[in-house]
Amino acid sequence: MPRQLKIDFVSDIACPWCVIGLGGLEHALGALGDEVTADITFHPFELNPAMAAGGENVLEHIVRKYGMPAADVRANRERIKARAADVGFTMNTSDDSRIYNTFDAHRLLAWAKDEGRQHALKRRLFALNFTEQADPGDHEALVAAATDAGLDPAAARDVLASDRYAAEVRADEAHWQRMGITGVPAVIVNDTYLISGGQPPEEFERQLRHILQQG
């Protein structure tokens, strides 16, 4: 009989390492096959909660926020793109890429959880942001993403036009901050074990097997 894994995935759709982490986790679960069944819930984390509508140029943002030389930011961007490609994800990031406010995307993900389509929407929003280089704060883009993920577009539009799920997102963010989560991705397994960062598939598999051995 397969073992059940409860997985809480704390992340932001503006976080490239979260794309890599999700891909690594999915590949690891695929390698475990029939040994496990996984119940994955996605939780919000905002890298830049004060980001204004329209966003900022990513290169300029990182240089200013972390004090990194532009050349180092570009080199890191290429490493991230290669790591994403290793898990089957295409990042079309460049010097012209922008980083956006993601609060409404998190509200939509909270709604999608209630609709049983959260995982599909999460993947679609990553693609919207990193592959298509679109604004995940734009409501029409979010409605289109929800539709692609199998959700009702009219219902998605209604959620976005209201303040529904805003309180839930804020409360969820606060919960994980109280739990000590200060960086993402953070993958919490069975309410006990933390796997941090955009780990490759083999490291996720190693750690999940270790968790299974603990009983």
N, C-alpha and C positions, 0 to 999 in steps of 0.2 A: 504494500500500500504506500502511495507517495506521502512524503512528509509535507506538512503545510508550513509555509513561510509567510509571516506577516511583514511586509516591507513598507516603511514610510520613507518616501523620497522627497527630501526638502531641497528646493531648487528655484532658480529664476530662469525664465525663457530667454533672458538677455545674457545668460552665462554660458560661454562656449564649453567650459569644462563640464557643465551639467549635461550637454549633448553627449560628450564623450563618456561620461559616467553612466548615463542611461543606456547607451549602446553597449558598453562593457557589461552592465548588469544583464541586459537582454541576451547577449551572446552567452554569458555564463549560465543563465537559466536554461537556455537551449541545450548547452552541453550537459547539464544535469538531467535533462529529459524527464523521463517518467519517475525519477527519484523524488521530485518535488512538485508541488503546486504553489504558486506564488500569488498572494493578494497584495497588489501594489497600490498605494494611495499617494498621490502627489500633493505636497504642501507648499505654500507660498513662502518665498524669500525675495525681497526686493534689494537688488544691488544698489539702486539709486532711487529711493522712494521720493526724493524731491525733484526728480527730473521733470523739466517743463515739457509741455506738449511740443511735438516736433523734434525733440531729442537733441543730441549733440553729435558732432563728429567723433567717432570712437578713438581714432589716433590722438587727436587733441585732448580728449577726455582722459585717456590713460596717462599720457605724458604729464598732464597737470595733476591728476589725482595721485599718482605713484612716484612722480619725479623721475620717470624712466626716459632715457634718450629715445628719440623716434626710431633710430635704427634697431634698438633692442626690442621695441614694441613690434616692429615689422617682422623681425626674426622670430619672435614668439608667436606671432600670428600665423606664420608659415608652419611652425611646429604643430600648432593646434589644428590647422587645416589637415595636416598629414595624419594626426591622431584620429581626427573625425573620419577621414577617409578609411582608416583601418577598420572602423566599425560600420562602414557602409553609408556614411552621411556626407553630403556635399556642402561645404561652406564656401560661399562666394564672397567672402570678406575681402576688403581692399582699403586703400587710404581714404576712399570716399564713403565707407560704411558709417552708419550712425547707430547710436544706442538710444533707446527710447524708454519712456515710462511704461511699466508693465502691470500696473494695478488692475486695470480693467480686464486684462488677459487672465489674471489670477481670479478675478470674480467669475469669469466665464468658466474657468477650470473647476471652481467650486460647484457651480451649477452642473457642469458635465459629470461630476462625480455622482450627483443625485440621479442623473439620467443614465448612468452606467457606461459612459463614453469618455471618461476622463483620460485614459491612456491614449486613445486615438487622438483626442484633441491636443494632448501634450506634444505628441510627435508632430502633429500638423503645425502647431505654433512654433516649434523649433525650426521647421522648414520655412515657415513664413518669415521668420526673423533672419535666419542665417543663410538659407539657400536663395530665397526670393528677394531678400534685402528690403522687405516691406515693413511698414510701421505697425507693430502689434498693439499700438494704442488707438489705431484708426478703427472705428466701429464697423465700417463696411468690410474692411479686411478681416476683422474678427468674425463677423457673421459668415463670410465666405469660408473661413477656416472651419467654423462650427459645422457648416453644411457638408464640407468635405469629410468631416469626421463622423458623419452620420447623424447629426443633431438637427432639430427643426430650426430653420432660419428665422422664422417669425418669433419663436420663443426666445432664441438667442438675442434677437434685436430688442425684445421686451426687457430682458435682463440688463442689457447694456444701457438702455434708455432710463433705467431706474437706478436706485442705489442698493438693489438686492445683492446680497452676499458680501457687501462691503464690511459689515460688522464681523461676519464669520472669517473673512480673510484677515482682518486686523487681529482678531482673537487667536487665530491659528499662528500667525507670525509671532505674536507675543509669547505663545506657548513654547514654541521652539527656541526662541531667544532665552526664555527662562530655563530651558533644558540645556543651555550652553552652546547652542549652534550659532556660530559667528561667521562661518564660511560654507560655501556650497560647491558641489553637491554634498549633502550629508545623507547617508543611507542607513537607516536604523532598522535592524532586523529583529523581529520577535520582541520588540520593546526593550532590548537589552544590549545588542551589539551594534557598534557604530563602524561603518566603512566610509572613510572620508576621501573626497577628491575624485578626480576623473580617472579612476583605476582602469587598467586594461582588462580584457575579458578573463585572462588566465589568473589575475590577482583576485578578481571578484569570485571566480570559481573556487580558488584556494580558500578564501575566507568563508565562503558559504559552506564548503565541505567541512571546514573546521567547526562552524556553528552547528552543523548537523551532527557532528561527532559528540558535541557537548550534551546532546539529548534534549 
